[in-house]
């Protein structure tokens, strides 16, 4: 098929084409560059031979099948430039499309994940979220890039990817999936809320979906950990965070095993909501030392555990980070990775968000009004970037499924965000369709001891993608997912992750390091989940 024929076929309709466009030779990959896409253009299309391939700026990937690599740019509105990447297997396509999410404010994506997907037969899709770089300063002079990052980029990328799939295989995908963690989890929830037709299944991990409030929480950490006007000297040094975590786990270990289903020997908390650790319990008797906190450090830590609050009403603005997430050492720095800008310890993290997105270059964090300014940032940005709308009924009606997970030792996105959003969707579902339980289409799995997306002392390695696909394609909803803790390639223990609100309970008989010795139980006990103040709760 020549370039003109391909171009004509796609121009004939903005929806999926029905003509036979199956390319049969390597040259047809390059011919995809001639496709005319509504509001987008293809700027690269190449045939990649089976074997090894090194993406531009990336590492060599090996054992790949032959595939077509396509890169395009979508410009749905003036000022928008959304780069998207699509890898299409030449043979053995499994009829599925899988898009991967991004992290933080980064334009980069994992080419190794794209490689894994094409090896497994998927069409693999990724986006640069409408910019280049990893700092929010990309929005300086480019206001539309905020909406691109916030919600448009994933949608525009997958819509154009599906057009390429149709052109390549003369067939639409039988199923389309999205997988992401952190900002990727945020992107997944945003898709279900704003663009419910894009995906059949969404895997959303540790989602930073309440983004305006998450950034307020980061700022709160910096302010709480410094004397007013003193940017140079943190009250609690990074070096004390592992000691704090160890003290928390020791203080709450009994309840962790007896009431929350863990084992007395666990070095992590099965459910931090049951912990009532008092920072004053580790206050130094005299002077200072590495294994205790000074009086000012106790006060700072209490303020951090309390979380960001409105300076006038006292309402909660953002959730605090959970007990047991403070820090685990160099490999898991915990709070210290986000309570100041990495490499710029004398300024709060996400400074560009406040100066380039919410306010202006003159913004001073020490003059921040924890009432008026939070509302101002919400009014300007929440409609563009927060994925907190609890009404996902349209997504449900078309058969969509969400599998969400969250580490209970996450020092980046508080797990109470996921718990609260799940509760909000449950409440919304009861209003619109009270006869249908929310777990028919949306399930949450909490991961004890896991930090942000992976890592930590808990069982943090698990295959949620297979569980999601089995749910979407076979109607088998996951009740539990086996997770493992792996050290140097060896499984040291495994546990079941249970569909919320159930928790894993040891049977008291089997091998305590084997997930088979645990069952998922809802003990009916109400855990304390703090609530965001009514003036800061945004579900639409």
N, C-alpha and C positions, 0 to 999 in steps of 0.2 A: 504494500500500500504506500502511495507517495504522500508527500507532505500536504499537497493541496487537498487530497481526499480527507486526510485527518482533520485539517483545518475546517473544511466545509462541514464535516459531521458534527463537530462540537459547536460551531456557530449556529447550527440549525435549532438548538434548544439550550436553555440555561439549566435544564434538568438532565437526568441521566439519558444518554443516547441509547437507541435500540439497534442501530446498524452494527454489522460485524466489523470490529476494529482490531481483531486479534493480530498483533504483529508476529511475523514468522521469522524475522532475521534480525541480526544485531543492529543493522542500520535503522530499524524501526524505533529503537530506543532514542536515537538522536532525532528521529522524525517527530517525537513527542514535543520537541521544542517548538514546532510550528503550530501547536494547538492554540487556539484563541480562547482564553478563559474570561468570563465576565468579571471585570474588575481586577484582573490578575494577568501575569505573564510568566512564561517559562524562560528562565535565563540560562539553564544548563540541563542537558539530558545526555547521559552517557551509558554505554553498555559496559558493564563490569564483568570480566571473565571469572569463572569459578576459580577458587584458590585464595590467594592473599590480596588484600586491598588496603591501602593507607589513605584514609580520608584527609582532606586538606586540614592541616593543623592538628591532626589526631594521631593515634597510634595505629600500628599495623594490625589489621584483623585477618585472621587465618581461617581456613576451612570453610570459606563462604561458597554458596551456590552462585551460579550466574544470575545477575539481576540488573535491572535498569535503575540507575540513580537519577532522580529528577529534582531540580531545585527551582523554586518559583518565588515570585514576590506578589503579594496581594495588596491592593490599595483600595479598600472599600470606600474610603472617604479621602478628600484632599488632606495631605499631611500624614497619611498612614502608609507605612511600608512594612509589611509582615513577610518575613522570609519563611518558607516552608520547604521541608525535605521529605521526599518520598522514595522509598526503596521497594521495587516491585520484582518478585522472583520471576525468572524467565520460565521456569518449570516447577511443578509441584506446589502451586499455590493452594493453600488450604481453604480458600474462599473467604478468609477473614482479614480484617484490617485492624491493626493495633497502633494507637498513638501513645507516645510517651510524653510525660510532663517535664517541667523545668524545675529549677531550684532557686530560691531567693528571688532576686531581680535579674538573674543572669539570662543572657541570650543564648548560652551554650546548652547543648543537650548531649546525651551519651550516645556516641556512635557505636560503642560496644553493645549497647542495648539494641540498637537498630540491627547490628550484625546478628545478635542472638535471635531476633525475630525473623529475619529472612531465612536463617538456617532452619527455623521451625516451620517455614512455609507461609508466614504472614506477610502482607503488605505492611511495611513499617513507616510511620509518619512522625515527624517532629517539627517544631516551630521555634523561631528565635524570639518569639513574643513581641515582635515589632520594633526591635532595636538591637544595638550591639553593646557589649559590656555587661558589667554585673553591679553597677551602682545606680541608684535611682536618679542620679543626675542626668541620665539619658533623656529625661523629660524637659530639660532646660531648653526653652524655645520650641518645643514640640509637644504641645498639649494633647494632641490626638494619640500620642504614644502611651499615655496613661490608660486610655480606654482600650488600646490594643493589648497592653500588658494585662489589664484588669479582666477583660472578657472576650475581646474580638479575635485575638490571634489564634487561639485553639479552634474556634468555630470556622474562621476563614480557611485555616490550614486543612482541616479535615474535609470541608466541603469541596475544596479544590483537589484534594487527594482522591476523593471518591470519583470525581470527573476523570482523573487520570486512570483510576482502576477500570472504569467503564471503557475508556479508550484502549487500554492495554489488553483487557480480557474479554471485551464485549459482554460484560456482566458486572452487576453491582456486587459488593461484598454481601455475603449471606449474614454476617455478623460484624459489628464494629465495636471495638473496645477502647477504653482509655485507662491508662495506668500512670499514677504519679504519686509522689509523696512530698510533703511540705508545701511549697508553692504548687507542685504538681497535684497534691490532694485538693488544694484550693481551686485549681483549674477544673478538676473533676466535678466538684460540687457546683461550681459556676455553670458548667455545661448542663447538668441536670436541671438547674433552675432557669437558665436563660434560653438554652438551645436543646430542648428535650429530644429532638429528632436526630441529633448527631450520633449518639452512641446507644448501643443495646445494653452494655454493661460497663460500669465505672468502678475502678479500684482506687479508692482515695485514702492515702495514708497521712497521718499526722497533719491534717490540713490547716494552713494558716488562713482560714476563710474569713475570719472577722478582723481583717487586716488593719483597719484604722485603729482598732482597740489594741491589737497586738503590738503595734508600734508605740502606742501610748504606754503599754506595759513595759516595753524595753526602756523607754525614757524614764519611767518611774524607778526602775532598777538603778539607773545611773544617778539620779537625783538622791535616792535613798542612801546610796553608798558614798556620798560625798558631803562634806560640810558646805553650806551655802557659799557659792563663789569659788570654791577650791576644786579645780578640775584635776590637779596633779596628784592628789593623795587619796586614793580610795580608803574608806574606813575599814572595810574587810578586804584583806589582800587575797588574791587568787589562791595563794598557797594554803589558806585555811579551809577552802571549800571541801576537799576530801575528808578532812577531820569532821566537818559539820555533817556530811552525809553519813559517815560511820557512826556518829553519835545519834543521828536520827534513826537509823536502822536498828541500832542496839536498843534504843528506848522503846521502839514500837514492834520489836521482833516477836514478843509474846502474842500480842494481838494479831500480828501478821499471820501467825500459824494457827492460832486457836479459833479466830473468828473469820478470817478472810481466806481460808483455804490453802494457804501456803504451808511450808514446812518450817519448823523452828530453826532449822539450820540455814535457811535462805539468807543471802546477804543483800537482799533487795525487798522492797515492800510489795506485797501482792495487791494491796489497795491502799494507796496513800491517804485516801479520804478518812480512813479509820485512825490515822495517826494524829496525836495531839501533842507533839513535841514542843517543849518550852525552851527557847534559847537561853533563858536564865539558868537552866540546869547545867550549862557548860561555861558559865561566867567564871573568869579567873578569880581566884581567892585573893591574889595580890599581884600587882604588876601586869605583865603580859607574857604570853608563851604560845608555842605552836599548837598546843593541845587544849586551848581554852579561848574564850572571847572576852575582850574588855567590855566595860559597861557601854561605851558608845557603839561597839560592834553588836552587842545584844540588841540595843535599840534599833540599829540599822536592819538587822536580820528580821526582827519582829515586823518592821515596816514593810519589808519585802514579802514576807509571808502573808501579810494582810492584803497586799495588792493595791493597784492604783485606785484612788477614790476622788470623788468630786470635792473640791476644797470648800464648797458652800453647803452642800446637802449631805455629804458623807456617802453618797451612793457609790457602789462599786462600778468602776469604769472598765476594768479589765481583770481577768482571772490572774491570780498569783500562780507561780510555778509550784509543782507538787513537792511535798516532802520526799527526800531521797533523790532529787534531781540536781542538787547543788553543785556537785563536782566529783569526779572519780579519778582525777589525775590527768596526766598529759594526753592520754588517748581519748579521754572523755572530759573535756574541760568544764562542761556544765554551764553554769550561769556566766562565767567569765568570758565566754565566746560572744555574748550578746549584751553584756551590761556596759560595754564601751566598744568603740569602733576598733576592729582588729588592726593593729599596727599604728593606731592613733588613740592611745589610751586616755588622752585628755579631752575627748569629745564623745558624746553618746553615739551609739550605733544608729544607722539610718538618718544621719544628719541631712543628707540630700533629700530624703522624703519630706522632712519638715520644711526645708528651705525652698525646694524646687517644686514640690507638689502642693503642700498645704498652705504655706505662707510665702515668704520671700527671703532674699539673701541676708536681710537684717535680723532674722529670727534669732532670739537669744533664749536658750533653754532655761536659764536661771530666771527669766521673766515669764515663763510659761504659766498661763492661768489654767489651773486644773478644773475649770468649769467652763468658762466662756470659750477658751481656745479649743478644747476638746470638741465642743459642739460645732465650732466653726470648721474644724477639719472634717468632722462627720458630714456636715451639710455639703461640703464641696466634693468630698472624695468617696464617701460610703456608697452612693448610687452607682459609681463606676467600678469600684474594686472590691467591695464586700460581697461575699457569697453567703448571705445569711437568710435568704428567703426560705421559709419553711414550707412553702407551697410548691411541692414537686409532683402534684397530681397528674399533670400532663405527661411527665416522664413515666409515671406508674402506668397510666392508661395504655401507653403504647408498648408495655411489657418490659420497660427498663428495670434494671437491678443495680443497686449500689452496695458494694462491700467496702466498709470503712474500717480502718484499724488505727490505733493510737497507742504509743508507748506511754506507760504510766510513770516512767522516769524521764519524760521528755523535758529538757531544759530550754527548748526553743518555743514550742507551741504548747500551752497548758492543756492537758487532756480534758479538763473540764469544758473546754470549748466543744469538743466532739460529743461529750456526754450531754451537754446542754442543747446542742443543735439536734441531736437525736430525739431528745425530749420535745423540742419544739415541733419537729416533723410529726411525731406521734400525736401531739395535741391537735395539730392542723388536720391530720388524717381522721381523727375522731370526729371532727366537725363536718368534714366533707363526706366521709364514708365510714361511719362508726362500726359497721359490720366487718370491715376489713382491718386486720392487724398490720401494723407498719412493717413487721418482720417478713411479710409476704413479698416485699420488694426492697427493703432496706435493712441491713444488719451491720451492727457495730461490734468489733472485737477489740477489747482492751488487752494490752500486752504488758504484763508485769515485768518490771526490771529493764524494759527496753528504753533506750534514750531516743534521740530524734531519728526516726525512720529505721534505724538499725543500731546495733551496738549496745553496750551495757551488760550488767551481770545476769540479766534474765535470758529466757529462751527467745531469741530475736530472729531466727532464720525459719521462714515458713513459706509455703506456696499458696498464696491467696488467689493467684490468677487462675489456677486450675479449678479451684472451688467456685470462683465467679463464673467461669465458662460452663461448668457443669450445671450451675443454677440457671443460667440464661438458656442453655441449649437443651437441657434435660429436665428442668423444673425441680432439680434436687437442691433444696436450700441447705447451706452449710450450718450444722449445729455446732461443730467444733472444727478447728484446724490444728494439726500437730505442729508445734514449733520446737526448735532445737537450739541449744547453746553449744557452739562449736569453738574449739580451741585447737589451732594447728591442724585443722582438717578432721578432727575427731569430735564426735558428739559426746559431750560430758553429761548432759541430761536433756530430757525433753518433757514438755508439758502441753496439754491441750489449751488452745485459746478458745474461749467459750463465747457464744453469741450473747451479747449484753441483754439482760442484766445477770446472766448466769456467771458463775465462777467455778474454777477447777477445784475439786476436793479430793484429797488423797484418801484411798480406801483403807489405809492402815495395814495392809497386808502385803501388797506387791512391792516391786522394786521402786523406791521413791525417785529414782532417776529416769523412770520410764513413764511416758505419757499414758500408757495403758493402765497404770495404777491410779489414775485420776478419772473422775466423772464430772460432768458439768451440772451444777446445782444452782437453783435460785432459792436462797434461804429466806427470802422475803424481808430481810432486814434492810431498813432504809439507811443508806449512807448519806452523809452530809455533803451536798453539792451546793456551794454558794451561788447566788444569783447576781447577774448584772442588774444594776439599778434600772427602774422602768424608763427613765429618761435617756438611757443608753442602750436599750434593747431595740435592735433593728432587725426585723425578720422579713422586711420587704425591700 
